[in-house]
Amino acid sequence: MIPSVLPTYNRAPLSFVKGEGSWLIAEDGRRYLDLCAGIATDVLGHANPDLVAALTEQANALWHVSNLYTIPQQQKLADALVEATFADTVFFTNSGTEACELAVKMARKHFYEAGQPEKTGIITFAGAFHGRSSAGIAASGGDKMVKGFGPLLPGFTQVPWADFDAMKAAVNETTAAILVEPIAGEGGIKPLSDQQLKDLRAFCDENGLLLILDEVQCGMGRTGRLFAHEWAGIAPDIMMVAKGIGGGFPLGAVLATEAAASGMTAGTHGSTYGGNPLGCAVGLKVVEIVSDPAFLAEVNRKAGLLRQKLEGLVADHPDVFTEVRGNGLMLGLVCKPANTDVVKAGYDAGMLMAPAAENVIRLLPALNIGDAEIAETVALLDRTASVIEAKEPA
Ligand SMILES: *Cc1c(COP(=O)(O)O)cnc(C)c1O
């Protein structure tokens, strides 16, 4: 008999009743160090007092009206994002996959309005993840995502991950945009280099293509800059944001330049809940805190500390971990045993991690994780690795 919750997830037999910063407390009272953080959403930890205050203040005043009216919280958050980024304009969604839908629509509409309606094609990298909507799965590709869900939304071409020659060869007169994650998250914590991003920007400019960056997972301070592309000194035309921007409250956004967004006039797109007062009140507080240079400097310092300790861990446990990869506090450990077994052993040790492709476990802690918790992370990983080694002697 089918479970009452549609069984699309392989869930761990763990449930939590409370969160405090980087810790989650299970039903049985056991405390877990949370290095999954809602898959990079809970950027300020659980039950952050500033976010609780922003949410409850708004909850007591007004939850939801409609985008038929002006929403001051939405206006403030859009202004803050325009101020802090390359963007001239913002549309709010409730999720990353909705941001993907709009990014694709916006790119197509841009060329349609420019008198080039044939330009509808979007080139992406295989192994990327752009969401689970019809546009999201067509953009992501891969059997696991698309098999049985056809016919897929037309116009998407995947080339092998970071294969820029294949990407260039795939461009033709119908290509509108290139869509990439600066760091693949679900795909196994694989960063594009600054040089690759610079070359990509130059290539898009030379060929009249829009550059769409998916910063749903790697954005919002995760790499130590507000957005990951800033490290390369480039800017996209369109950017997808979600996950961290809500600090655990459902919120997403598409940020764009005026030129890229020029086709999106009244009536061309909408969302009932997108940009609602609750989400935007929380998002505004998140952006205020995370965009502070002092906060980002701390993310960088902690990232350096964690990375250094993880390199030591890999050296100590070569039969369990083979490599650390990623940037900032978006780190992956490549595993020798099945990553899902390492995640399970982590549960036993009292820590939560997220698996990713390429047999990687992801460490995506709250960006305000403490130094003591970083030390605890490495101690728990060390214990986890030792338990695995004892079970499967090399
Ligand atoms: C999670 C994710 C998405 C999809 O976001 P949802 O909020 O789950 O719809 C899209 N792109 C990337 C890079 C993601 O990590």
The ligand as a Gaussian input file, in Angstrom:
#p B3LYP/6-31G(d) Opt

LIG

0 1
 C       18.020000      23.033000      -4.675000
 C       18.409000      23.568000      -5.988000
 C       17.454000      23.939000      -6.958000
 C       15.982000      23.714000      -6.744000
 O       15.492000      24.444000      -5.657000
 P       14.100000      24.015000      -4.965000
 O       13.875000      25.116000      -3.962000
 O       14.304000      22.673000      -4.369000
 O       13.080000      24.019000      -6.027000
 C       17.899000      24.493000      -8.138000
 N       19.202000      24.676000      -8.370000
 C       20.149000      24.343000      -7.469000
 C       21.580000      24.606000      -7.778000
 C       19.782000      23.762000      -6.265000
 O       20.723000      23.393000      -5.379000

